[in-house]
Amino acid sequence: MNPNSVTREPLGAIVFHADEIAAAVGRLGQALTNDLRDEPVLLVGVLKGALFLVADLARALPPRADIRIDFLAVASYGNSTRSSGEVRLLKDTSESIEGKNVVIVEDIVDNGLTLDYLQRLLASRNPASLRSCVLLDKPYRRLVDVTIDYTGLLAPDAFIVGYGLDYQEKYRNLPYLARLEEWALES
């Protein structure tokens, strides 16, 4: 390795620190608790991005609450930084949602296509109620008008990684959310 070469760091500024994320998840948990009271709830996390949010959100709900967790997986990005516009279901829920209070748990909503697809898909399965809980809302790129019942944080118009969000499957494990430098997106 050339000692004169400079290694550039792909991660830019931290957008939200771990304590800010924890506070937002706490607020989301409190809002869900207030709205659903003692009703049983099925949290349906959207893999892979919402994995950490689902776990932390479930822990933010009352300890004796009747909470079930399930997951589904969709694809719309592939290895790109922009959605293809086509949402495909890769993994369905493990159990029926009919008659249940369902909360779709999503890491980020930007263009709205994925959440719109999931809301229509799950609504067709006759849940008792259907809500959406999103850690990050990025309304600047919205192509479809979607209802977000619970929003944790307003994201800047930048490519963000960490706390479940990735770029080509990297950076999900960061305990904070950071910008990914533009040059890193082009390489």
Rosetta constraint file for C-alpha pairs under 8 A:
AtomPair CA 1 CA 5 HARMONIC 7.87 0.50
AtomPair CA 10 CA 180 HARMONIC 5.87 0.50
AtomPair CA 10 CA 181 HARMONIC 5.34 0.50
AtomPair CA 10 CA 183 HARMONIC 7.67 0.50
AtomPair CA 10 CA 184 HARMONIC 5.48 0.50
AtomPair CA 11 CA 178 HARMONIC 6.50 0.50
AtomPair CA 11 CA 179 HARMONIC 6.04 0.50
AtomPair CA 11 CA 180 HARMONIC 4.82 0.50
AtomPair CA 11 CA 181 HARMONIC 5.91 0.50
AtomPair CA 12 CA 178 HARMONIC 6.13 0.50
AtomPair CA 12 CA 179 HARMONIC 4.86 0.50
AtomPair CA 12 CA 180 HARMONIC 5.45 0.50
AtomPair CA 12 CA 181 HARMONIC 5.51 0.50
AtomPair CA 13 CA 178 HARMONIC 5.62 0.50
AtomPair CA 13 CA 179 HARMONIC 5.69 0.50
AtomPair CA 14 CA 176 HARMONIC 7.06 0.50
AtomPair CA 14 CA 177 HARMONIC 5.89 0.50
AtomPair CA 14 CA 178 HARMONIC 4.09 0.50
AtomPair CA 14 CA 179 HARMONIC 6.42 0.50
AtomPair CA 15 CA 160 HARMONIC 7.97 0.50
AtomPair CA 15 CA 176 HARMONIC 7.83 0.50
AtomPair CA 15 CA 177 HARMONIC 5.56 0.50
AtomPair CA 15 CA 178 HARMONIC 5.00 0.50
AtomPair CA 15 CA 179 HARMONIC 6.60 0.50
AtomPair CA 16 CA 20 HARMONIC 5.90 0.50
AtomPair CA 16 CA 21 HARMONIC 6.50 0.50
AtomPair CA 16 CA 176 HARMONIC 5.94 0.50
AtomPair CA 16 CA 177 HARMONIC 5.14 0.50
AtomPair CA 16 CA 178 HARMONIC 6.91 0.50
AtomPair CA 17 CA 21 HARMONIC 6.44 0.50
AtomPair CA 17 CA 175 HARMONIC 7.66 0.50
AtomPair CA 17 CA 176 HARMONIC 4.84 0.50
AtomPair CA 17 CA 177 HARMONIC 6.54 0.50
AtomPair CA 18 CA 22 HARMONIC 6.13 0.50
AtomPair CA 18 CA 175 HARMONIC 5.57 0.50
AtomPair CA 18 CA 176 HARMONIC 4.74 0.50
AtomPair CA 18 CA 177 HARMONIC 7.78 0.50
AtomPair CA 19 CA 23 HARMONIC 6.13 0.50
AtomPair CA 20 CA 24 HARMONIC 6.24 0.50
AtomPair CA 21 CA 25 HARMONIC 6.17 0.50
AtomPair CA 21 CA 176 HARMONIC 7.34 0.50
AtomPair CA 22 CA 26 HARMONIC 6.11 0.50
AtomPair CA 23 CA 27 HARMONIC 6.28 0.50
AtomPair CA 24 CA 28 HARMONIC 6.22 0.50
AtomPair CA 24 CA 135 HARMONIC 7.59 0.50
AtomPair CA 24 CA 152 HARMONIC 4.95 0.50
AtomPair CA 24 CA 153 HARMONIC 6.73 0.50
AtomPair CA 25 CA 29 HARMONIC 6.09 0.50
AtomPair CA 25 CA 53 HARMONIC 7.49 0.50
AtomPair CA 25 CA 56 HARMONIC 6.98 0.50
AtomPair CA 25 CA 57 HARMONIC 5.96 0.50
AtomPair CA 25 CA 60 HARMONIC 7.14 0.50
AtomPair CA 25 CA 135 HARMONIC 7.45 0.50
AtomPair CA 25 CA 152 HARMONIC 6.53 0.50
AtomPair CA 26 CA 30 HARMONIC 6.19 0.50
AtomPair CA 26 CA 57 HARMONIC 7.35 0.50
AtomPair CA 26 CA 60 HARMONIC 5.74 0.50
AtomPair CA 27 CA 31 HARMONIC 6.15 0.50
AtomPair CA 27 CA 152 HARMONIC 7.31 0.50
AtomPair CA 28 CA 32 HARMONIC 6.20 0.50
AtomPair CA 28 CA 57 HARMONIC 7.34 0.50
AtomPair CA 28 CA 133 HARMONIC 7.55 0.50
AtomPair CA 28 CA 150 HARMONIC 6.37 0.50
AtomPair CA 28 CA 151 HARMONIC 7.16 0.50
AtomPair CA 28 CA 152 HARMONIC 6.28 0.50
AtomPair CA 29 CA 33 HARMONIC 6.08 0.50
AtomPair CA 29 CA 57 HARMONIC 5.83 0.50
AtomPair CA 29 CA 58 HARMONIC 7.67 0.50
AtomPair CA 29 CA 60 HARMONIC 5.08 0.50
AtomPair CA 29 CA 61 HARMONIC 5.32 0.50
AtomPair CA 30 CA 34 HARMONIC 6.11 0.50
AtomPair CA 30 CA 60 HARMONIC 7.44 0.50
AtomPair CA 30 CA 61 HARMONIC 7.04 0.50
AtomPair CA 31 CA 35 HARMONIC 6.22 0.50
AtomPair CA 31 CA 150 HARMONIC 7.50 0.50
AtomPair CA 32 CA 36 HARMONIC 5.88 0.50
AtomPair CA 32 CA 37 HARMONIC 7.92 0.50
AtomPair CA 32 CA 61 HARMONIC 7.77 0.50
AtomPair CA 32 CA 150 HARMONIC 7.96 0.50
AtomPair CA 33 CA 37 HARMONIC 5.41 0.50
AtomPair CA 33 CA 38 HARMONIC 7.93 0.50
AtomPair CA 33 CA 61 HARMONIC 6.43 0.50
AtomPair CA 33 CA 62 HARMONIC 7.38 0.50
AtomPair CA 36 CA 40 HARMONIC 7.91 0.50
AtomPair CA 36 CA 41 HARMONIC 7.80 0.50
AtomPair CA 38 CA 65 HARMONIC 6.79 0.50
AtomPair CA 38 CA 66 HARMONIC 7.71 0.50
AtomPair CA 39 CA 66 HARMONIC 7.21 0.50
AtomPair CA 39 CA 101 HARMONIC 7.60 0.50
AtomPair CA 40 CA 65 HARMONIC 7.07 0.50
AtomPair CA 40 CA 66 HARMONIC 4.66 0.50
AtomPair CA 40 CA 67 HARMONIC 5.95 0.50
AtomPair CA 40 CA 68 HARMONIC 7.87 0.50
AtomPair CA 40 CA 100 HARMONIC 7.56 0.50
AtomPair CA 40 CA 101 HARMONIC 6.67 0.50
AtomPair CA 41 CA 66 HARMONIC 6.33 0.50
AtomPair CA 41 CA 67 HARMONIC 5.02 0.50
AtomPair CA 41 CA 68 HARMONIC 6.21 0.50
AtomPair CA 41 CA 100 HARMONIC 6.93 0.50
AtomPair CA 41 CA 101 HARMONIC 5.04 0.50
AtomPair CA 41 CA 102 HARMONIC 6.00 0.50
AtomPair CA 41 CA 103 HARMONIC 7.27 0.50
AtomPair CA 42 CA 67 HARMONIC 5.95 0.50
AtomPair CA 42 CA 68 HARMONIC 4.69 0.50
AtomPair CA 42 CA 69 HARMONIC 5.64 0.50
AtomPair CA 42 CA 70 HARMONIC 7.09 0.50
AtomPair CA 42 CA 97 HARMONIC 7.90 0.50
AtomPair CA 42 CA 100 HARMONIC 6.87 0.50
AtomPair CA 42 CA 101 HARMONIC 6.03 0.50
AtomPair CA 42 CA 102 HARMONIC 4.84 0.50
AtomPair CA 42 CA 103 HARMONIC 6.23 0.50
AtomPair CA 43 CA 54 HARMONIC 7.28 0.50
AtomPair CA 43 CA 67 HARMONIC 7.25 0.50
AtomPair CA 43 CA 68 HARMONIC 6.15 0.50
AtomPair CA 43 CA 69 HARMONIC 4.86 0.50
AtomPair CA 43 CA 70 HARMONIC 6.21 0.50
AtomPair CA 43 CA 71 HARMONIC 8.00 0.50
AtomPair CA 43 CA 102 HARMONIC 6.04 0.50
AtomPair CA 43 CA 103 HARMONIC 4.97 0.50
AtomPair CA 43 CA 104 HARMONIC 6.19 0.50
AtomPair CA 43 CA 105 HARMONIC 6.52 0.50
AtomPair CA 44 CA 69 HARMONIC 6.06 0.50
AtomPair CA 44 CA 70 HARMONIC 4.85 0.50
AtomPair CA 44 CA 71 HARMONIC 5.05 0.50
AtomPair CA 44 CA 72 HARMONIC 6.94 0.50
AtomPair CA 44 CA 93 HARMONIC 7.65 0.50
AtomPair CA 44 CA 102 HARMONIC 6.91 0.50
AtomPair CA 44 CA 103 HARMONIC 5.98 0.50
AtomPair CA 44 CA 104 HARMONIC 4.88 0.50
AtomPair CA 44 CA 105 HARMONIC 5.76 0.50
AtomPair CA 45 CA 50 HARMONIC 5.71 0.50
AtomPair CA 45 CA 51 HARMONIC 6.62 0.50
AtomPair CA 45 CA 54 HARMONIC 6.02 0.50
AtomPair CA 45 CA 69 HARMONIC 7.54 0.50
AtomPair CA 45 CA 70 HARMONIC 6.35 0.50
AtomPair CA 45 CA 71 HARMONIC 4.66 0.50
AtomPair CA 45 CA 72 HARMONIC 6.40 0.50
AtomPair CA 45 CA 104 HARMONIC 6.06 0.50
AtomPair CA 45 CA 105 HARMONIC 4.62 0.50
AtomPair CA 45 CA 106 HARMONIC 6.27 0.50
AtomPair CA 46 CA 50 HARMONIC 5.48 0.50
AtomPair CA 46 CA 51 HARMONIC 7.39 0.50
AtomPair CA 46 CA 71 HARMONIC 5.90 0.50
AtomPair CA 46 CA 72 HARMONIC 5.32 0.50
AtomPair CA 46 CA 73 HARMONIC 5.50 0.50
AtomPair CA 46 CA 74 HARMONIC 7.24 0.50
AtomPair CA 46 CA 104 HARMONIC 7.38 0.50
AtomPair CA 46 CA 105 HARMONIC 6.23 0.50
AtomPair CA 46 CA 106 HARMONIC 5.53 0.50
AtomPair CA 46 CA 107 HARMONIC 7.65 0.50
AtomPair CA 47 CA 51 HARMONIC 6.21 0.50
AtomPair CA 47 CA 71 HARMONIC 6.53 0.50
AtomPair CA 47 CA 72 HARMONIC 6.02 0.50
AtomPair CA 47 CA 73 HARMONIC 4.77 0.50
AtomPair CA 47 CA 74 HARMONIC 7.21 0.50
AtomPair CA 48 CA 73 HARMONIC 7.04 0.50
AtomPair CA 48 CA 164 HARMONIC 6.89 0.50
AtomPair CA 49 CA 106 HARMONIC 7.29 0.50
AtomPair CA 49 CA 107 HARMONIC 5.55 0.50
AtomPair CA 49 CA 163 HARMONIC 7.83 0.50
AtomPair CA 49 CA 164 HARMONIC 4.34 0.50
AtomPair CA 49 CA 165 HARMONIC 5.11 0.50
AtomPair CA 49 CA 166 HARMONIC 7.35 0.50
AtomPair CA 49 CA 172 HARMONIC 7.50 0.50
AtomPair CA 50 CA 54 HARMONIC 5.96 0.50
AtomPair CA 50 CA 105 HARMONIC 6.51 0.50
AtomPair CA 50 CA 106 HARMONIC 5.31 0.50
AtomPair CA 50 CA 107 HARMONIC 4.69 0.50
AtomPair CA 50 CA 164 HARMONIC 5.98 0.50
AtomPair CA 50 CA 165 HARMONIC 7.89 0.50
AtomPair CA 51 CA 55 HARMONIC 6.48 0.50
AtomPair CA 51 CA 164 HARMONIC 6.41 0.50
AtomPair CA 52 CA 56 HARMONIC 6.18 0.50
AtomPair CA 52 CA 163 HARMONIC 6.42 0.50
AtomPair CA 52 CA 164 HARMONIC 5.98 0.50
AtomPair CA 53 CA 57 HARMONIC 5.74 0.50
AtomPair CA 53 CA 105 HARMONIC 7.58 0.50
AtomPair CA 53 CA 106 HARMONIC 7.95 0.50
AtomPair CA 53 CA 107 HARMONIC 6.97 0.50
AtomPair CA 53 CA 135 HARMONIC 7.40 0.50
AtomPair CA 53 CA 163 HARMONIC 7.72 0.50
AtomPair CA 53 CA 164 HARMONIC 7.67 0.50
AtomPair CA 54 CA 58 HARMONIC 6.00 0.50
AtomPair CA 54 CA 69 HARMONIC 7.96 0.50
AtomPair CA 54 CA 105 HARMONIC 6.59 0.50
AtomPair CA 55 CA 59 HARMONIC 6.44 0.50
AtomPair CA 56 CA 60 HARMONIC 6.23 0.50
AtomPair CA 57 CA 61 HARMONIC 6.57 0.50
AtomPair CA 58 CA 67 HARMONIC 7.30 0.50
AtomPair CA 59 CA 63 HARMONIC 7.36 0.50
AtomPair CA 61 CA 65 HARMONIC 6.92 0.50
AtomPair CA 70 CA 93 HARMONIC 6.07 0.50
AtomPair CA 70 CA 94 HARMONIC 6.61 0.50
AtomPair CA 70 CA 95 HARMONIC 7.67 0.50
AtomPair CA 71 CA 91 HARMONIC 7.91 0.50
AtomPair CA 71 CA 92 HARMONIC 7.30 0.50
AtomPair CA 71 CA 93 HARMONIC 5.57 0.50
AtomPair CA 71 CA 94 HARMONIC 7.45 0.50
AtomPair CA 72 CA 89 HARMONIC 7.78 0.50
AtomPair CA 72 CA 90 HARMONIC 7.46 0.50
AtomPair CA 72 CA 91 HARMONIC 4.99 0.50
AtomPair CA 72 CA 92 HARMONIC 4.79 0.50
AtomPair CA 72 CA 93 HARMONIC 5.17 0.50
AtomPair CA 73 CA 89 HARMONIC 6.13 0.50
AtomPair CA 73 CA 90 HARMONIC 5.17 0.50
AtomPair CA 73 CA 91 HARMONIC 4.73 0.50
AtomPair CA 73 CA 92 HARMONIC 6.71 0.50
AtomPair CA 74 CA 87 HARMONIC 6.54 0.50
AtomPair CA 74 CA 88 HARMONIC 5.37 0.50
AtomPair CA 74 CA 89 HARMONIC 4.48 0.50
AtomPair CA 74 CA 90 HARMONIC 5.10 0.50
AtomPair CA 74 CA 91 HARMONIC 6.89 0.50
AtomPair CA 74 CA 114 HARMONIC 7.78 0.50
AtomPair CA 75 CA 87 HARMONIC 5.66 0.50
AtomPair CA 75 CA 88 HARMONIC 5.22 0.50
AtomPair CA 75 CA 89 HARMONIC 6.65 0.50
AtomPair CA 75 CA 90 HARMONIC 6.79 0.50
AtomPair CA 76 CA 83 HARMONIC 5.27 0.50
AtomPair CA 76 CA 84 HARMONIC 5.55 0.50
AtomPair CA 76 CA 85 HARMONIC 6.49 0.50
AtomPair CA 76 CA 86 HARMONIC 5.70 0.50
AtomPair CA 76 CA 87 HARMONIC 4.80 0.50
AtomPair CA 76 CA 88 HARMONIC 6.63 0.50
AtomPair CA 76 CA 114 HARMONIC 7.42 0.50
AtomPair CA 77 CA 81 HARMONIC 6.65 0.50
AtomPair CA 77 CA 82 HARMONIC 6.02 0.50
AtomPair CA 77 CA 83 HARMONIC 4.49 0.50
AtomPair CA 77 CA 84 HARMONIC 5.83 0.50
AtomPair CA 78 CA 83 HARMONIC 7.98 0.50
AtomPair CA 78 CA 168 HARMONIC 7.97 0.50
AtomPair CA 79 CA 167 HARMONIC 7.44 0.50
AtomPair CA 79 CA 168 HARMONIC 5.32 0.50
AtomPair CA 80 CA 168 HARMONIC 7.75 0.50
AtomPair CA 81 CA 159 HARMONIC 7.76 0.50
AtomPair CA 81 CA 167 HARMONIC 7.53 0.50
AtomPair CA 81 CA 185 HARMONIC 7.43 0.50
AtomPair CA 85 CA 113 HARMONIC 6.95 0.50
AtomPair CA 87 CA 113 HARMONIC 7.25 0.50
AtomPair CA 87 CA 114 HARMONIC 6.12 0.50
AtomPair CA 87 CA 117 HARMONIC 7.12 0.50
AtomPair CA 97 CA 101 HARMONIC 7.94 0.50
AtomPair CA 97 CA 102 HARMONIC 7.08 0.50
AtomPair CA 97 CA 122 HARMONIC 7.80 0.50
AtomPair CA 97 CA 125 HARMONIC 6.65 0.50
AtomPair CA 97 CA 126 HARMONIC 7.26 0.50
AtomPair CA 97 CA 127 HARMONIC 5.58 0.50
AtomPair CA 98 CA 125 HARMONIC 5.75 0.50
AtomPair CA 98 CA 126 HARMONIC 4.91 0.50
AtomPair CA 98 CA 127 HARMONIC 4.46 0.50
AtomPair CA 98 CA 128 HARMONIC 6.93 0.50
AtomPair CA 99 CA 126 HARMONIC 6.24 0.50
AtomPair CA 99 CA 127 HARMONIC 4.46 0.50
AtomPair CA 99 CA 128 HARMONIC 4.36 0.50
AtomPair CA 99 CA 129 HARMONIC 7.75 0.50
AtomPair CA 100 CA 127 HARMONIC 4.94 0.50
AtomPair CA 100 CA 128 HARMONIC 4.87 0.50
AtomPair CA 100 CA 129 HARMONIC 6.66 0.50
AtomPair CA 101 CA 127 HARMONIC 6.22 0.50
AtomPair CA 101 CA 128 HARMONIC 5.25 0.50
AtomPair CA 101 CA 129 HARMONIC 4.67 0.50
AtomPair CA 101 CA 130 HARMONIC 6.18 0.50
AtomPair CA 102 CA 127 HARMONIC 6.63 0.50
AtomPair CA 102 CA 128 HARMONIC 7.58 0.50
AtomPair CA 102 CA 129 HARMONIC 5.96 0.50
AtomPair CA 102 CA 130 HARMONIC 4.89 0.50
AtomPair CA 102 CA 131 HARMONIC 6.31 0.50
AtomPair CA 103 CA 130 HARMONIC 5.83 0.50
AtomPair CA 103 CA 131 HARMONIC 4.69 0.50
AtomPair CA 103 CA 132 HARMONIC 5.29 0.50
AtomPair CA 103 CA 133 HARMONIC 6.57 0.50
AtomPair CA 104 CA 130 HARMONIC 7.52 0.50
AtomPair CA 104 CA 131 HARMONIC 6.19 0.50
AtomPair CA 104 CA 132 HARMONIC 4.61 0.50
AtomPair CA 104 CA 133 HARMONIC 5.99 0.50
AtomPair CA 105 CA 132 HARMONIC 6.10 0.50
AtomPair CA 105 CA 133 HARMONIC 4.91 0.50
AtomPair CA 105 CA 134 HARMONIC 5.95 0.50
AtomPair CA 106 CA 115 HARMONIC 7.95 0.50
AtomPair CA 106 CA 132 HARMONIC 7.56 0.50
AtomPair CA 106 CA 133 HARMONIC 6.30 0.50
AtomPair CA 106 CA 134 HARMONIC 4.88 0.50
AtomPair CA 106 CA 135 HARMONIC 6.77 0.50
AtomPair CA 107 CA 134 HARMONIC 5.63 0.50
AtomPair CA 107 CA 135 HARMONIC 5.19 0.50
AtomPair CA 107 CA 136 HARMONIC 6.16 0.50
AtomPair CA 107 CA 164 HARMONIC 7.21 0.50
AtomPair CA 107 CA 165 HARMONIC 7.09 0.50
AtomPair CA 108 CA 134 HARMONIC 5.98 0.50
AtomPair CA 108 CA 135 HARMONIC 6.00 0.50
AtomPair CA 108 CA 136 HARMONIC 4.52 0.50
AtomPair CA 108 CA 137 HARMONIC 5.77 0.50
AtomPair CA 108 CA 138 HARMONIC 7.18 0.50
AtomPair CA 109 CA 114 HARMONIC 7.82 0.50
AtomPair CA 109 CA 115 HARMONIC 7.06 0.50
AtomPair CA 109 CA 134 HARMONIC 7.02 0.50
AtomPair CA 109 CA 136 HARMONIC 6.46 0.50
AtomPair CA 109 CA 137 HARMONIC 5.15 0.50
AtomPair CA 109 CA 138 HARMONIC 5.88 0.50
AtomPair CA 109 CA 139 HARMONIC 7.51 0.50
AtomPair CA 110 CA 137 HARMONIC 6.43 0.50
AtomPair CA 110 CA 138 HARMONIC 4.62 0.50
AtomPair CA 110 CA 139 HARMONIC 5.76 0.50
AtomPair CA 110 CA 140 HARMONIC 7.17 0.50
AtomPair CA 110 CA 141 HARMONIC 5.50 0.50
AtomPair CA 110 CA 142 HARMONIC 5.66 0.50
AtomPair CA 111 CA 138 HARMONIC 7.86 0.50
AtomPair CA 111 CA 139 HARMONIC 7.27 0.50
AtomPair CA 111 CA 140 HARMONIC 7.99 0.50
AtomPair CA 111 CA 141 HARMONIC 4.94 0.50
AtomPair CA 111 CA 142 HARMONIC 3.83 0.50
AtomPair CA 111 CA 143 HARMONIC 4.90 0.50
AtomPair CA 111 CA 144 HARMONIC 6.45 0.50
AtomPair CA 112 CA 116 HARMONIC 5.94 0.50
AtomPair CA 112 CA 142 HARMONIC 5.67 0.50
AtomPair CA 112 CA 143 HARMONIC 6.20 0.50
AtomPair CA 112 CA 144 HARMONIC 5.20 0.50
AtomPair CA 112 CA 145 HARMONIC 6.78 0.50
AtomPair CA 112 CA 146 HARMONIC 6.16 0.50
AtomPair CA 113 CA 117 HARMONIC 6.11 0.50
AtomPair CA 113 CA 143 HARMONIC 7.14 0.50
AtomPair CA 113 CA 144 HARMONIC 6.14 0.50
AtomPair CA 114 CA 118 HARMONIC 6.21 0.50
AtomPair CA 115 CA 119 HARMONIC 5.96 0.50
AtomPair CA 115 CA 146 HARMONIC 7.07 0.50
AtomPair CA 116 CA 120 HARMONIC 6.21 0.50
AtomPair CA 116 CA 144 HARMONIC 7.21 0.50
AtomPair CA 116 CA 145 HARMONIC 7.94 0.50
AtomPair CA 116 CA 146 HARMONIC 5.96 0.50
AtomPair CA 117 CA 121 HARMONIC 6.07 0.50
AtomPair CA 118 CA 122 HARMONIC 5.90 0.50
AtomPair CA 119 CA 123 HARMONIC 5.82 0.50
AtomPair CA 119 CA 130 HARMONIC 7.73 0.50
AtomPair CA 120 CA 124 HARMONIC 6.28 0.50
AtomPair CA 121 CA 125 HARMONIC 7.11 0.50
AtomPair CA 122 CA 126 HARMONIC 7.42 0.50
AtomPair CA 122 CA 127 HARMONIC 7.43 0.50
AtomPair CA 122 CA 130 HARMONIC 7.81 0.50
AtomPair CA 123 CA 127 HARMONIC 6.46 0.50
AtomPair CA 123 CA 130 HARMONIC 6.88 0.50
AtomPair CA 131 CA 148 HARMONIC 7.50 0.50
AtomPair CA 131 CA 149 HARMONIC 5.94 0.50
AtomPair CA 132 CA 147 HARMONIC 7.45 0.50
AtomPair CA 132 CA 148 HARMONIC 5.38 0.50
AtomPair CA 132 CA 149 HARMONIC 5.27 0.50
AtomPair CA 132 CA 150 HARMONIC 6.32 0.50
AtomPair CA 133 CA 148 HARMONIC 6.50 0.50
AtomPair CA 133 CA 149 HARMONIC 6.04 0.50
AtomPair CA 133 CA 150 HARMONIC 4.53 0.50
AtomPair CA 133 CA 151 HARMONIC 6.07 0.50
AtomPair CA 133 CA 152 HARMONIC 7.98 0.50
AtomPair CA 134 CA 148 HARMONIC 7.06 0.50
AtomPair CA 134 CA 150 HARMONIC 6.12 0.50
AtomPair CA 134 CA 151 HARMONIC 5.03 0.50
AtomPair CA 134 CA 152 HARMONIC 6.26 0.50
AtomPair CA 135 CA 151 HARMONIC 5.79 0.50
AtomPair CA 135 CA 152 HARMONIC 4.48 0.50
AtomPair CA 135 CA 153 HARMONIC 5.92 0.50
AtomPair CA 136 CA 151 HARMONIC 6.66 0.50
AtomPair CA 136 CA 152 HARMONIC 5.99 0.50
AtomPair CA 136 CA 153 HARMONIC 4.96 0.50
AtomPair CA 136 CA 154 HARMONIC 5.64 0.50
AtomPair CA 136 CA 155 HARMONIC 5.58 0.50
AtomPair CA 137 CA 151 HARMONIC 6.64 0.50
AtomPair CA 137 CA 152 HARMONIC 7.70 0.50
AtomPair CA 137 CA 153 HARMONIC 6.34 0.50
AtomPair CA 137 CA 154 HARMONIC 4.98 0.50
AtomPair CA 137 CA 155 HARMONIC 5.64 0.50
AtomPair CA 138 CA 142 HARMONIC 7.61 0.50
AtomPair CA 138 CA 154 HARMONIC 6.25 0.50
AtomPair CA 138 CA 155 HARMONIC 5.13 0.50
AtomPair CA 138 CA 156 HARMONIC 6.73 0.50
AtomPair CA 138 CA 157 HARMONIC 6.74 0.50
AtomPair CA 140 CA 157 HARMONIC 6.68 0.50
AtomPair CA 158 CA 179 HARMONIC 6.46 0.50
AtomPair CA 158 CA 180 HARMONIC 7.83 0.50
AtomPair CA 159 CA 179 HARMONIC 5.71 0.50
AtomPair CA 159 CA 180 HARMONIC 5.73 0.50
AtomPair CA 160 CA 165 HARMONIC 7.04 0.50
AtomPair CA 160 CA 166 HARMONIC 7.80 0.50
AtomPair CA 160 CA 177 HARMONIC 6.31 0.50
AtomPair CA 160 CA 178 HARMONIC 5.41 0.50
AtomPair CA 160 CA 179 HARMONIC 4.53 0.50
AtomPair CA 160 CA 180 HARMONIC 5.85 0.50
AtomPair CA 161 CA 165 HARMONIC 4.73 0.50
AtomPair CA 161 CA 166 HARMONIC 5.06 0.50
AtomPair CA 161 CA 167 HARMONIC 6.72 0.50
AtomPair CA 161 CA 171 HARMONIC 5.97 0.50
AtomPair CA 161 CA 172 HARMONIC 6.64 0.50
AtomPair CA 161 CA 174 HARMONIC 7.83 0.50
AtomPair CA 161 CA 177 HARMONIC 5.54 0.50
AtomPair CA 161 CA 178 HARMONIC 5.51 0.50
AtomPair CA 161 CA 179 HARMONIC 6.37 0.50
AtomPair CA 161 CA 180 HARMONIC 6.59 0.50
AtomPair CA 162 CA 166 HARMONIC 6.37 0.50
AtomPair CA 162 CA 171 HARMONIC 5.28 0.50
AtomPair CA 162 CA 172 HARMONIC 4.67 0.50
AtomPair CA 162 CA 173 HARMONIC 6.06 0.50
AtomPair CA 162 CA 174 HARMONIC 4.52 0.50
AtomPair CA 162 CA 175 HARMONIC 6.41 0.50
AtomPair CA 162 CA 176 HARMONIC 5.62 0.50
AtomPair CA 162 CA 177 HARMONIC 4.60 0.50
AtomPair CA 162 CA 178 HARMONIC 6.44 0.50
AtomPair CA 163 CA 171 HARMONIC 7.98 0.50
AtomPair CA 163 CA 172 HARMONIC 5.47 0.50
AtomPair CA 163 CA 173 HARMONIC 5.94 0.50
AtomPair CA 163 CA 174 HARMONIC 5.46 0.50
AtomPair CA 163 CA 175 HARMONIC 5.39 0.50
AtomPair CA 163 CA 176 HARMONIC 5.83 0.50
AtomPair CA 163 CA 177 HARMONIC 6.19 0.50
AtomPair CA 164 CA 171 HARMONIC 7.68 0.50
AtomPair CA 164 CA 172 HARMONIC 4.18 0.50
AtomPair CA 164 CA 173 HARMONIC 6.40 0.50
AtomPair CA 164 CA 174 HARMONIC 7.73 0.50
AtomPair CA 165 CA 171 HARMONIC 7.09 0.50
AtomPair CA 165 CA 172 HARMONIC 5.15 0.50
AtomPair CA 166 CA 170 HARMONIC 5.25 0.50
AtomPair CA 166 CA 171 HARMONIC 5.31 0.50
AtomPair CA 166 CA 172 HARMONIC 5.02 0.50
AtomPair CA 167 CA 171 HARMONIC 6.81 0.50
AtomPair CA 180 CA 184 HARMONIC 6.79 0.50
AtomPair CA 180 CA 185 HARMONIC 7.37 0.50
AtomPair CA 181 CA 185 HARMONIC 6.88 0.50
AtomPair CA 182 CA 186 HARMONIC 6.74 0.50
AtomPair CA 183 CA 187 HARMONIC 6.56 0.50
